[in-house]
């Protein structure tokens, strides 16, 4: 099993920045990937960004150039730096990984962007 703990959410004005952090219970270099997902009220959960064990990253189009996913191997954390935030970025943000054929999710952290 893998436990994932997110932190760093909050309320920010449009144009502002936030950094989310995901801390897994296993070493991030042993995990094939860690994703950040988000779910806005009344909408489906969607992938935001991914970082794999080799450090390669991928982003959904709507956040490219604004969000950056990165990892700190020494601290065993994966971060999502979010800049130029927009009201449409408001959602609960989750980190996710896979281990032993099962998906694992964190509890989520709320991000609210006011206009």
C-alpha positions in Angstrom: 0.0 0.0 0.0 0.9 3.6 -0.5 -0.4 6.6 1.5 -0.3 10.0 -0.1 -0.7 13.2 1.8 -1.3 16.5 0.0 -0.8 20.0 1.5 -0.6 23.6 0.4 -4.1 24.4 -0.8 -5.9 27.6 0.0 -7.6 30.7 -1.2 -5.8 33.0 -3.6 -6.8 35.8 -5.9 -6.8 35.4 -9.7 -3.2 35.9 -11.0 -1.7 34.6 -7.8 0.3 31.5 -7.0 0.2 28.4 -4.8 2.4 25.4 -4.4 0.9 22.0 -3.6 3.0 19.2 -2.1 2.4 15.5 -2.2 4.3 13.2 0.2 4.0 9.5 -0.5 4.8 6.8 2.1 7.1 5.0 -0.4 10.2 6.4 -2.0 9.2 8.4 -5.1 12.0 6.8 -7.1 10.3 3.5 -6.6 7.0 4.8 -7.9 6.5 4.7 -11.7 4.7 8.0 -11.7 2.9 10.5 -9.5 0.0 12.5 -11.0 -1.9 15.6 -9.9 -5.6 15.5 -10.6 -8.3 18.0 -9.8 -12.1 17.9 -9.5 -14.2 21.0 -9.6 -17.7 21.0 -8.1 -20.1 19.1 -10.4 -17.4 18.1 -12.8 -15.4 15.0 -13.5 -11.9 14.5 -12.1 -9.2 15.4 -14.6 -5.5 14.9 -14.9 -3.4 18.0 -14.4 0.2 17.0 -14.5 2.4 13.9 -14.3 6.0 13.2 -13.4 7.4 9.7 -13.9 10.3 7.9 -12.2 12.7 9.2 -14.8 11.6 12.8 -14.1 9.7 13.3 -17.4 6.7 15.5 -17.1 3.4 16.0 -18.9 0.6 18.6 -18.5 -2.9 19.1 -19.6 -3.1 21.9 -22.2 -5.0 24.4 -20.0 -2.2 24.5 -17.4 0.9 24.4 -19.7 3.1 27.4 -19.1 1.4 28.1 -15.8 1.9 25.0 -13.7 5.1 23.1 -13.0 5.4 19.6 -11.5 8.7 18.7 -9.9 10.1 16.3 -7.3 12.6 16.6 -4.5 14.1 13.2 -4.0 15.9 14.2 -0.8 12.6 15.3 0.8 10.6 12.6 -1.0 8.0 15.0 -2.2 6.3 15.9 -5.5 5.2 19.5 -5.9 2.8 21.4 -8.2 3.8 25.0 -8.5 0.7 26.9 -9.8 1.2 30.4 -11.2 -1.2 32.8 -12.9 -4.1 31.1 -11.3 -7.6 31.5 -12.8 -11.0 31.1 -11.2 -11.5 28.0 -13.4 -8.5 26.4 -11.6 -10.7 26.2 -8.5 -11.0 22.5 -7.5 -10.0 19.9 -5.0 -6.5 18.7 -6.0 -5.4 15.1 -5.5 -2.2 13.3 -6.0 -2.3 9.7 -7.3 0.1 6.9 -7.9 0.0 3.2 -8.7 1.6 0.4 -6.8 1.2 -3.4 -7.2 -1.5 -2.9 -9.8 -3.7 -0.7 -7.6 -4.3 3.1 -7.7 -3.8 5.1 -4.6 -5.1 8.6 -4.0 -4.5 11.3 -1.4 -7.3 12.9 0.6 -7.2 16.1 -1.6 -6.6 19.7 -0.9 -8.9 22.6 -1.8 -7.7 25.3 -4.1 -10.0 28.3 -4.5 -9.2 31.2 -6.9 -11.3 34.3 -6.5 -11.9 36.7 -9.3 
